[in-house]
Each structure stands twice: as structure tokens, then as C-alpha cells.
């Protein structure tokens, strides 16, 4: 029988898989080549619509998927080679922050490819845990390294350590309250993983206070709108539950 931690982790991975299928915001999360961070689409709360497609379009889509899969496998091979080379470099320079940071980034990106391109959760988890270790070493050597907390938060979340992820999301925002990426991703985490819609709304409203450009402002406003709707639905579901139980107890 699977332990509760395993159940929670699988549930989280399912949520992350759903996020990966949506259009990325600010270029942070993409299905095949992912940058560091965790940002999903502004439409994460909306059910995707299935468009009508012709047979020709289906054939084109199949060809594109095949090409994408081939490219993913090539990149996996390239990343594995680069990681091996960086690990050899670290043997001579164990405290080189630049090497450690590049190693962590490659391990993180390899994990995302294992997960989303190959569907191999075991290898993905191994890579994400390795990325966490690399980023933690960077943080130890240089706590002021730009973006390190957000990198560590993303890797920790994929590795299943939500506590470490949240700690570093908060640290990233504390280090730079005007970092829209940190607030965007932390809001996504709060809404999608924790179900804390109000917490997500609070983070996204802070972005609007920093005078973002129109495209980002529009996206954030839509995210807030959908989070408000999700919050209301959750509240209504919670209010109806005791009533339903009471009716059952009264034999109604």
C-alpha cells in the first residue's frame, strides 16, 4: 500500500502535468524546453476546449508530435552528456558557483524532459532531487546569487518537497518584492497545489501594483478573475456539504 507521501506526490505531479499543457506565461514553463521556474497559463482554472480538426490537421499534428519527441530525445542525450562533463569539472573545482548553477539548471531541465516527454517519473524525480542538491550548494556558497531561490523552489516542488518549495518562493519574494516572476509562480503554486486561491490573488494583485506592461497586466487580471471564481465555487461546495449531511441525518 502506498504511503500518504507517495499519494500526495503523485497528486502534485498530476497537477504539474496539467499545468504543462497550458500556454506558458513569460516563457517560464514549456512542455519540452523549460526554463527555471514554475509558471503556468493564465487559464489554468479553465477547462480547455477541443477544437474541430480535419484529418489533414490531425496528420500534421502527428508529424509535429513525432518531430517534437525526436527533438526531446536529442536534447535528453545532450543534457546527459553536459551533466557528466560538469560533474567532472566539479571534481577539480567543487566550490565553483557558476559550474554548480549550470549543473543545477541542466539537471532541472533534464528532469522536465524525463517527466513531460518520456513520462518517466522515476528518472525525473532523480534529476529534480539532483538539481535541488546543486542549487542548495549554490545557495550555501553565495546566498545573494540572483534567482537561486526561485530555481530551488521550482526544483523542490517537482521533487515533491513542497515545504522547501514554499520556503524558497517566499525567500525569493522577500529578496526582491518587485520580482513579478516570483510572485507569479508562487501564486500558481498556491492556487494549483495548495488550493489557496486568496493567497494566489494576493500575490497577483501585488504584481499589478508594480505597473506591469499591458500584456502582463491583462494576464494577471484574468488569472485573478478565474481565481476569484474558483474560490467562490470552493466556498459554495463547502457550504453545501454540511447541509447535505444534515439532510441525510434527518432521513430527507
Buried (B, 14 or more C-beta within 10 A) or exposed (E): EEEEEEEEBEEBBEBBBEBBEBEBBBEBBBBBEBBBBBBBBBBBBEEEEEEEEEEEEEEEEEEEEEEEEEEBEEBBEEBBEBBEEBBEBBEEEEEBBEBBBBBBBBBBBBBBBBBBBBEBBEBBBBBBBBBBBBBBBBBEBBEEBEBBBBBBBBBBBBBBBBEBBBBBBBBBBEBBEEBBBBBBBBBBBBBBBEEBBEBBBBBBBBBBEEEBEEEBBEBBBBBBEBBBEBBEEEEEEEEEEEEEEEEEEEEE
